[in-house]
């Protein structure tokens, strides 16, 4: 994983809007950011899922 992808992941991970959407996926902002149009094409959102894992999924990395 290159440094650019990690930087994108950190930006998304500490973004208050994205954090709120991840913690409350049933809210209107959570629905917008989890909508496939955003979730499949946002490079920061995808990098954050790759680096930090998806919420609710146990990481197999030890």
N, CA, C and O of each residue as an XYZ file, in Angstrom:
248
protein
N       0.865     -1.170      0.000
C       0.000      0.000      0.000
C       0.913      1.235      0.000
O       1.809      1.365      0.835
N       0.669      2.109     -0.930
C       1.556      3.261     -1.042
C       1.170      4.382     -0.073
O       0.084      4.379      0.507
N       2.058      5.306      0.080
C       1.895      6.398      1.040
C       0.721      7.311      0.667
O       0.035      7.829      1.548
N       0.492      7.507     -0.625
C      -0.611      8.367     -1.061
C      -1.953      7.795     -0.610
O      -2.824      8.539     -0.158
N      -2.122      6.479     -0.730
C      -3.371      5.827     -0.305
C      -3.546      5.962      1.211
O      -4.661      6.178      1.685
N      -2.469      5.839      1.963
C      -2.551      5.992      3.418
C      -2.917      7.416      3.805
O      -3.660      7.622      4.765
N      -2.410      8.398      3.076
C      -2.751      9.801      3.346
C      -4.237     10.036      3.085
O      -4.907     10.701      3.875
N      -4.756      9.496      1.986
C      -6.182      9.623      1.697
C      -7.018      8.977      2.800
O      -8.055      9.512      3.192
N      -6.567      7.827      3.298
C      -7.298      7.127      4.355
C      -7.321      7.941      5.643
O      -8.345      7.983      6.324
N      -6.224      8.580      5.984
C      -6.154      9.389      7.205
C      -7.072     10.602      7.090
O      -7.745     10.964      8.055
N      -7.104     11.228      5.922
C      -7.991     12.377      5.717
C      -9.436     11.977      5.963
O     -10.163     12.680      6.665
N      -9.854     10.864      5.398
C     -11.236     10.402      5.564
C     -11.493      9.939      6.998
O     -12.568     10.187      7.545
N     -10.515      9.271      7.606
C     -10.695      8.732      8.955
C     -10.929      9.833      9.977
O     -11.703      9.648     10.916
N     -10.278     10.965      9.812
C     -10.415     12.067     10.769
C     -11.388     13.155     10.315
O     -11.523     14.175     10.991
N     -12.056     12.960      9.204
C     -13.054     13.911      8.729
C     -14.301     13.788      9.611
O     -14.841     12.690      9.749
N     -14.766     14.884     10.208
C     -15.940     14.790     11.090
C     -17.197     14.326     10.365
O     -18.010     13.605     10.944
N     -17.365     14.720      9.130
C     -18.537     14.321      8.363
C     -18.509     12.823      8.066
O     -19.518     12.138      8.234
N     -17.380     12.324      7.633
C     -17.259     10.898      7.329
C     -17.355     10.057      8.595
O     -17.953      8.981      8.581
N     -16.777     10.537      9.678
C     -16.863      9.821     10.955
C     -18.292      9.703     11.441
O     -18.705      8.657     11.942
N     -19.044     10.778     11.291
C     -20.454     10.756     11.678
C     -21.223      9.761     10.812
O     -22.065      9.019     11.318
N     -20.939      9.743      9.520
C     -21.632      8.823      8.606
C     -21.304      7.374      8.933
O     -22.170      6.506      8.826
N     -20.054      7.099      9.334
C     -19.684      5.733      9.698
C     -20.314      5.309     11.018
O     -20.692      4.148     11.173
N     -20.432      6.229     11.972
C     -20.990      5.869     13.273
C     -22.509      5.800     13.264
O     -23.097      5.070     14.062
N     -23.154      6.546     12.378
C     -24.611      6.569     12.285
C     -25.044      6.378     10.828
O     -25.480      7.326     10.175
N     -24.919      5.137     10.320
C     -25.234      4.904      8.909
C     -26.712      5.077      8.555
O     -27.049      5.186      7.376
N     -27.602      5.104      9.557
C     -29.031      5.284      9.265
C     -29.450      6.753      9.218
O     -30.596      7.055      8.885
N     -28.537      7.666      9.547
C     -28.856      9.095      9.459
C     -28.871      9.511      7.994
O     -28.423      8.763      7.124
N     -29.387     10.705      7.725
C     -29.469     11.131      6.321
C     -28.086     11.311      5.714
O     -27.890     10.999      4.539
N     -27.113     11.811      6.492
C     -25.751     11.959      5.949
C     -25.083     10.596      5.789
O     -24.313     10.382      4.853
N     -25.381      9.679      6.705
C     -24.862      8.318      6.580
C     -25.386      7.623      5.347
O     -24.649      6.900      4.676
N     -26.668      7.838      5.039
C     -27.253      7.239      3.844
C     -26.650      7.816      2.575
O     -26.443      7.102      1.594
N     -26.368      9.119      2.601
C     -25.768      9.760      1.424
C     -24.349      9.236      1.193
O     -23.993      8.877      0.071
N     -23.544      9.193      2.250
C     -22.150      8.782      2.077
C     -22.000      7.279      1.879
O     -21.003      6.836      1.309
N     -22.957      6.493      2.331
C     -22.916      5.052      2.093
C     -23.610      4.653      0.799
O     -23.576      3.487      0.408
N     -24.236      5.613      0.137
C     -24.896      5.352     -1.143
C     -23.837      4.925     -2.160
O     -22.752      5.505     -2.182
N     -24.122      3.925     -3.004
C     -23.112      3.422     -3.934
C     -22.444      4.481     -4.804
O     -21.273      4.335     -5.155
N     -23.167      5.547     -5.159
C     -22.550      6.581     -5.988
C     -21.328      7.177     -5.290
O     -20.320      7.454     -5.941
N     -21.406      7.372     -3.996
C     -20.274      7.914     -3.248
C     -19.337      6.806     -2.797
O     -18.125      6.903     -2.989
N     -19.884      5.758     -2.200
C     -19.066      4.721     -1.579
C     -18.179      3.980     -2.575
O     -17.090      3.538     -2.210
N     -18.615      3.836     -3.809
C     -17.820      3.102     -4.790
C     -16.792      3.957     -5.504
O     -15.837      3.420     -6.066
N     -16.959      5.276     -5.500
C     -16.093      6.120     -6.317
C     -15.253      7.132     -5.551
O     -14.379      7.764     -6.145
N     -15.483      7.308     -4.265
C     -14.684      8.267     -3.496
C     -13.347      7.625     -3.134
O     -13.332      6.621     -2.421
N     -12.226      8.172     -3.603
C     -10.929      7.547     -3.330
C     -10.569      7.567     -1.845
O      -9.911      6.648     -1.356
N     -10.993      8.598     -1.130
C     -10.683      8.663      0.304
C     -11.497      7.641      1.091
O     -10.965      6.970      1.975
N     -12.777      7.521      0.774
C     -13.655      6.561      1.460
C     -13.145      5.129      1.239
O     -13.101      4.333      2.178
N     -12.761      4.806      0.001
C     -12.258      3.465     -0.309
C     -10.906      3.199      0.347
O     -10.658      2.092      0.823
N     -10.037      4.199      0.377
C      -8.743      4.030      1.037
C      -8.927      3.824      2.534
O      -8.211      3.032      3.146
N      -9.883      4.533      3.125
C     -10.144      4.383      4.561
C     -10.617      2.968      4.867
O     -10.206      2.388      5.873
N     -11.467      2.405      4.024
C     -11.933      1.029      4.226
C     -10.778      0.040      4.080
O     -10.715     -0.945      4.815
N      -9.865      0.289      3.143
C      -8.728     -0.611      2.936
C      -7.754     -0.569      4.110
O      -7.272     -1.609      4.558
N      -7.468      0.628      4.606
C      -6.468      0.773      5.658
C      -7.025      0.410      7.027
O      -6.382     -0.327      7.775
N      -8.209      0.912      7.370
C      -8.773      0.725      8.706
C      -9.776     -0.415      8.785
O     -10.165     -0.806      9.886
N     -10.197     -0.950      7.673
C     -11.198     -2.013      7.661
C     -12.599     -1.444      7.700
O     -12.802     -0.275      8.026
N     -13.560     -2.280      7.364
C     -14.949     -1.839      7.379
C     -15.515     -1.968      8.780
O     -15.136     -2.881      9.514
N     -16.418     -1.071      9.167
C     -17.000     -1.151     10.498
C     -17.781     -2.450     10.686
O     -18.503     -2.896      9.795
N     -17.618     -3.040     11.863
C     -18.327     -4.273     12.160
C     -17.618     -5.520     11.683
O     -18.047     -6.630     11.997
N     -16.559     -5.365     10.943
C     -15.804     -6.508     10.454
C     -14.516     -6.630     11.279
O     -13.771     -5.662     11.430
N     -14.269     -7.825     11.806
C     -13.069     -8.054     12.574
C     -11.874     -8.110     11.647
O     -11.924     -8.733     10.587
N     -10.805     -7.458     12.051
C      -9.592     -7.466     11.253
C      -8.823     -8.762     11.512
O      -8.666     -9.170     12.663
N      -8.347     -9.405     10.460
C      -7.584    -10.642     10.608
C      -6.105    -10.356     10.765
O      -5.307    -11.279     10.926
N      -5.725     -9.070     10.720
C      -4.322     -8.694     10.865
C      -3.950     -8.715     12.338
O      -4.638     -8.112     13.162
N      -2.865     -9.405     12.676
C      -2.428     -9.472     14.074
C      -1.028     -8.944     14.180
O      -0.462     -8.910     15.273
